[in-house]
Amino acid sequence: MKKLFSGLGTLLKWTVGVVFLLVIVAYLAGVFEQKIEPGQIEQGSVEEDACDQVAEPILVSEPRIEQIPGTIAAKHETTISSRILATIEQVLVRAGDVVDSGSPLVILDSRELETRELQAEEALAASQAQLKEAETEFARSQNLFDQGTIPKSRYDTAESGYRVAQANVERAKQNLEEVRVSQTYARIESPISGRVIDRLAEPGDTASPGVPLLRLYDPSDLRLEAYVRESLASQINRGEEIQVRVETLNKTFEGKVEEIVPQADPGSRSLLVKIALPETEGLYPGMFGRVLIQTGTEERLYV
């Protein structure tokens, strides 16, 4: 029995040794390596080629842009004030409101004007009555003077009184007309179609001639004003189209150079350039913008 087990152990050892030897031979022969079919390319090679192609540098010519800061401004801005001294009854608009030309803005207390009109009418009626009396006296004096019954001094007095009465009537008519015109000033209307910037007065305030009540601007006529250094301003021409960037709106506009003020600022050595902008919702005076000016081209290397 012991001999039997000893023989089986020896056989098993030989079998394991042979199998191990065959595995080594197969590995050396490349049996366990990945095979590539004819016509196929190894994946690693393709990826390396692709990486080589992407990494190739490219030289690109691009415009060189200089950005000049500026401020949006209204070309036409109007200050509304009263022509007469009166109490404000109503202010019909607020900041931000859009108005048409001729729209009522402010209503003033017109009671004093109405009283003045009544007084002017009474003064005119009185002067006309005096003129009628003076005319009658002058006509009578002229007849008596022609007949030689009164001296020339009396005739001259009657004539002078008649001329004065005529002048008084004309003066009374003019005064009445002025009062009636003043009554129209109690209703302040918008001289332009635009938008209200500021409301500077409230009902109950006293409106005085020349004191601002409202400020308006025309939103269809905005422009960007920027100070451009002398050397760069010399490259800009009036009427030229130029780009303007407003970051708040995230928009770039095609503007048109409207004016180049022919006087340099001695401190900054720059010229004021005004660029007209298209009407745009959300674009207001005072906003920040940039003028984009191409100063040439530059080469850039991209990988």
PLY file of the C-alpha trace (Angstrom):
ply
format ascii 1.0
element vertex 303
property float x
property float y
property float z
element edge 302
property int vertex1
property int vertex2
end_header
0.00 0.00 0.00
2.80 2.39 0.89
4.44 1.70 -2.48
1.14 2.50 -4.24
0.80 5.93 -2.60
4.44 6.69 -3.22
4.00 6.00 -6.95
0.91 8.21 -7.21
2.75 11.10 -5.51
5.63 10.84 -7.90
3.25 10.83 -10.89
1.39 13.91 -9.58
4.62 15.82 -9.15
5.65 15.01 -12.73
2.22 16.08 -14.05
2.31 19.45 -12.25
5.82 20.07 -13.47
4.89 19.34 -17.08
1.81 21.65 -16.94
3.84 24.47 -15.42
6.47 24.03 -18.10
3.81 24.19 -20.85
2.35 27.42 -19.38
5.76 29.05 -19.42
6.36 28.00 -23.01
2.92 29.35 -24.06
3.55 32.70 -22.34
6.89 33.06 -24.05
5.23 32.26 -27.35
2.76 35.18 -26.87
-0.34 33.04 -26.51
-1.72 35.31 -23.74
-1.03 38.67 -25.56
-3.90 40.65 -27.24
-4.08 39.96 -30.94
-4.74 42.76 -33.49
-6.67 41.79 -36.58
-5.24 42.71 -39.97
-6.27 46.26 -41.01
-6.89 47.40 -37.41
-4.82 50.01 -35.58
-3.87 49.71 -32.01
-6.04 52.03 -29.82
-3.09 53.48 -27.97
-1.49 54.54 -31.24
-4.69 56.32 -32.38
-4.95 58.25 -29.13
-1.31 59.28 -29.32
-1.78 60.50 -32.91
-4.91 62.46 -31.91
-3.08 64.09 -29.02
-0.27 65.04 -31.36
-2.78 66.71 -33.76
-4.62 68.74 -31.02
-1.42 69.95 -29.46
-0.20 71.54 -32.70
0.07 75.36 -32.12
-1.88 77.77 -34.37
-0.93 81.43 -35.00
-4.00 83.68 -35.37
-4.15 87.38 -36.30
-6.73 89.28 -34.19
-7.76 92.96 -33.91
-6.24 94.91 -31.04
-9.06 96.74 -29.18
-8.61 99.61 -26.75
-11.50 100.36 -24.37
-12.15 104.00 -23.42
-14.53 104.67 -20.49
-17.37 107.13 -21.00
-20.79 108.23 -19.78
-24.21 108.04 -21.44
-25.70 111.54 -21.82
-28.85 113.05 -23.31
-28.30 115.28 -26.31
-31.48 117.21 -25.52
-32.27 117.81 -21.85
-34.95 120.30 -20.84
-35.51 122.02 -17.51
-39.12 122.95 -16.78
-39.77 126.11 -14.75
-42.60 128.57 -14.24
-42.86 131.95 -15.94
-44.93 133.42 -13.14
-44.95 133.52 -9.36
-47.76 131.23 -8.19
-48.63 128.36 -5.88
-48.38 124.86 -7.35
-51.72 123.04 -7.35
-50.76 119.81 -9.12
-47.65 118.05 -10.39
-48.98 115.50 -12.87
-45.84 113.42 -13.51
-43.10 111.61 -11.63
-39.52 110.61 -12.44
-39.48 107.93 -15.11
-42.80 108.89 -16.70
-42.90 109.20 -20.49
-44.65 112.31 -21.82
-45.65 113.63 -25.22
-45.04 117.12 -26.49
-47.87 119.32 -25.21
-48.76 117.04 -22.29
-49.68 118.94 -19.08
-46.99 118.68 -16.41
-47.79 121.23 -13.69
-50.94 123.17 -12.81
-50.55 126.48 -10.93
-53.10 128.39 -8.87
-54.71 130.80 -11.35
-57.09 132.66 -9.01
-54.80 135.67 -8.76
-54.49 135.74 -12.54
-58.26 135.64 -12.90
-58.54 138.61 -10.52
-55.92 140.48 -12.52
-57.81 139.76 -15.72
-61.02 141.18 -14.24
-59.16 144.29 -13.11
-57.57 144.69 -16.54
-60.96 144.41 -18.22
-62.37 147.10 -15.92
-59.39 149.35 -16.58
-59.88 148.96 -20.32
-63.57 149.82 -20.06
-62.76 152.93 -18.01
-60.09 154.10 -20.44
-62.43 153.58 -23.38
-65.08 155.72 -21.65
-62.49 158.45 -21.04
-61.45 158.25 -24.66
-65.03 158.76 -25.79
-65.35 161.88 -23.60
-61.98 163.20 -24.76
-62.93 162.59 -28.38
-66.18 164.52 -27.95
-64.39 167.41 -26.24
-61.70 167.50 -28.91
-64.28 167.58 -31.72
-66.18 170.44 -30.02
-62.99 172.39 -29.37
-61.94 171.98 -32.99
-65.24 173.46 -34.22
-65.02 176.39 -31.79
-61.39 177.02 -32.73
-62.28 177.00 -36.43
-64.99 179.57 -35.65
-62.47 181.63 -33.72
-64.44 181.55 -30.48
-61.73 179.86 -28.35
-58.00 180.45 -28.15
-55.51 177.97 -29.58
-54.27 177.01 -26.12
-57.70 175.60 -25.26
-57.77 173.72 -28.54
-54.29 172.31 -27.84
-55.39 171.15 -24.38
-58.38 169.30 -25.84
-56.21 167.70 -28.50
-53.61 166.62 -25.93
-56.31 165.10 -23.72
-57.62 163.16 -26.70
-54.16 161.80 -27.59
-53.52 160.78 -23.97
-56.89 159.00 -23.81
-56.01 157.08 -26.98
-52.67 156.01 -25.49
-54.39 154.94 -22.26
-56.76 152.69 -24.20
-53.89 151.05 -26.08
-52.01 150.55 -22.84
-55.08 148.99 -21.19
-55.56 146.64 -24.14
-51.92 145.56 -23.98
-52.15 144.98 -20.23
-55.27 142.85 -20.66
-53.57 140.80 -23.37
-50.55 140.22 -21.13
-52.77 139.08 -18.27
-54.60 136.67 -20.54
-51.30 135.29 -21.83
-50.13 134.91 -18.22
-53.16 132.78 -17.52
-51.87 130.22 -20.03
-48.69 130.01 -17.93
-50.73 128.50 -15.10
-50.79 125.29 -17.15
-47.21 124.18 -17.80
-46.92 121.77 -20.74
-44.06 119.62 -21.99
-42.11 121.26 -24.83
-40.77 117.88 -26.02
-41.66 114.21 -26.18
-39.45 112.51 -23.64
-38.96 111.04 -20.20
-39.00 112.75 -16.79
-35.62 112.64 -15.02
-36.34 114.60 -11.85
-39.40 115.92 -10.05
-38.14 118.92 -8.08
-41.39 120.41 -6.71
-44.56 119.29 -4.98
-48.12 120.68 -4.67
-48.19 123.59 -2.24
-44.72 124.82 -3.18
-44.32 128.27 -4.67
-43.25 128.32 -8.29
-40.93 131.19 -9.16
-39.67 132.22 -12.59
-36.44 130.39 -13.45
-36.62 127.91 -10.55
-36.60 124.29 -11.90
-39.70 122.19 -11.31
-38.94 119.18 -13.55
-36.19 117.89 -15.82
-36.87 115.96 -19.04
-34.75 114.31 -21.70
-35.33 112.78 -25.12
-34.61 109.00 -24.88
-34.43 108.70 -28.66
-31.37 110.93 -28.77
-28.76 109.56 -26.36
-25.02 109.49 -26.87
-21.86 108.35 -25.13
-19.34 111.01 -24.21
-15.75 109.92 -23.63
-12.37 111.62 -23.35
-9.99 110.00 -25.84
-6.27 110.66 -25.73
-4.89 112.88 -28.46
-2.99 110.19 -30.38
-6.03 107.92 -30.51
-8.55 110.69 -31.21
-6.62 111.59 -34.35
-7.58 108.18 -35.77
-11.32 108.84 -35.32
-13.39 110.71 -37.91
-16.75 112.39 -37.61
-19.50 110.20 -39.08
-17.49 107.02 -38.51
-19.28 104.00 -37.06
-17.81 102.75 -33.81
-18.75 100.17 -31.19
-19.93 101.05 -27.69
-20.22 98.49 -24.90
-22.65 98.88 -21.97
-21.99 96.13 -19.44
-25.13 96.83 -17.39
-27.28 95.83 -20.37
-24.75 93.25 -21.60
-25.01 94.84 -25.04
-22.66 96.20 -27.68
-24.07 99.01 -29.85
-23.10 100.33 -33.24
-22.67 104.04 -32.59
-21.81 106.92 -34.87
-19.24 109.61 -34.11
-21.32 112.77 -33.95
-18.87 115.31 -32.63
-15.20 115.66 -31.74
-14.74 118.77 -29.60
-11.77 120.62 -31.13
-10.16 121.48 -27.80
-7.98 119.18 -25.72
-8.19 118.93 -21.96
-4.83 120.28 -20.73
-4.80 117.95 -17.73
-5.43 114.63 -19.47
-4.31 115.64 -22.99
-7.51 114.17 -24.38
-10.40 115.24 -26.62
-14.10 114.89 -25.87
-15.73 112.54 -28.39
-19.53 112.27 -28.61
-21.02 109.11 -30.14
-24.72 108.89 -31.05
-26.48 105.70 -29.91
-29.68 104.00 -31.08
-32.77 104.26 -28.86
-32.66 101.29 -26.49
-34.96 100.23 -23.66
-33.14 100.43 -20.35
-30.48 102.87 -21.55
-30.44 106.01 -19.37
-28.31 109.14 -18.98
-25.50 108.73 -16.46
-24.89 105.03 -17.20
-21.33 103.77 -17.73
-20.14 102.63 -21.14
-16.95 101.95 -23.08
-15.86 102.95 -26.56
-14.20 100.04 -28.38
-11.52 101.38 -30.71
-9.43 99.12 -32.95
-5.81 100.26 -32.80
-4.34 97.56 -35.06
-3.86 93.79 -35.09
-1.85 91.36 -33.00
-0.67 87.77 -33.45
-1.81 85.22 -30.88
-0.64 81.62 -30.52
-3.30 79.05 -29.68
-2.54 75.43 -28.68
0 1
1 2
2 3
3 4
4 5
5 6
6 7
7 8
8 9
9 10
10 11
11 12
12 13
13 14
14 15
15 16
16 17
17 18
18 19
19 20
20 21
21 22
22 23
23 24
24 25
25 26
26 27
27 28
28 29
29 30
30 31
31 32
32 33
33 34
34 35
35 36
36 37
37 38
38 39
39 40
40 41
41 42
42 43
43 44
44 45
45 46
46 47
47 48
48 49
49 50
50 51
51 52
52 53
53 54
54 55
55 56
56 57
57 58
58 59
59 60
60 61
61 62
62 63
63 64
64 65
65 66
66 67
67 68
68 69
69 70
70 71
71 72
72 73
73 74
74 75
75 76
76 77
77 78
78 79
79 80
80 81
81 82
82 83
83 84
84 85
85 86
86 87
87 88
88 89
89 90
90 91
91 92
92 93
93 94
94 95
95 96
96 97
97 98
98 99
99 100
100 101
101 102
102 103
103 104
104 105
105 106
106 107
107 108
108 109
109 110
110 111
111 112
112 113
113 114
114 115
115 116
116 117
117 118
118 119
119 120
120 121
121 122
122 123
123 124
124 125
125 126
126 127
127 128
128 129
129 130
130 131
131 132
132 133
133 134
134 135
135 136
136 137
137 138
138 139
139 140
140 141
141 142
142 143
143 144
144 145
145 146
146 147
147 148
148 149
149 150
150 151
151 152
152 153
153 154
154 155
155 156
156 157
157 158
158 159
159 160
160 161
161 162
162 163
163 164
164 165
165 166
166 167
167 168
168 169
169 170
170 171
171 172
172 173
173 174
174 175
175 176
176 177
177 178
178 179
179 180
180 181
181 182
182 183
183 184
184 185
185 186
186 187
187 188
188 189
189 190
190 191
191 192
192 193
193 194
194 195
195 196
196 197
197 198
198 199
199 200
200 201
201 202
202 203
203 204
204 205
205 206
206 207
207 208
208 209
209 210
210 211
211 212
212 213
213 214
214 215
215 216
216 217
217 218
218 219
219 220
220 221
221 222
222 223
223 224
224 225
225 226
226 227
227 228
228 229
229 230
230 231
231 232
232 233
233 234
234 235
235 236
236 237
237 238
238 239
239 240
240 241
241 242
242 243
243 244
244 245
245 246
246 247
247 248
248 249
249 250
250 251
251 252
252 253
253 254
254 255
255 256
256 257
257 258
258 259
259 260
260 261
261 262
262 263
263 264
264 265
265 266
266 267
267 268
268 269
269 270
270 271
271 272
272 273
273 274
274 275
275 276
276 277
277 278
278 279
279 280
280 281
281 282
282 283
283 284
284 285
285 286
286 287
287 288
288 289
289 290
290 291
291 292
292 293
293 294
294 295
295 296
296 297
297 298
298 299
299 300
300 301
301 302
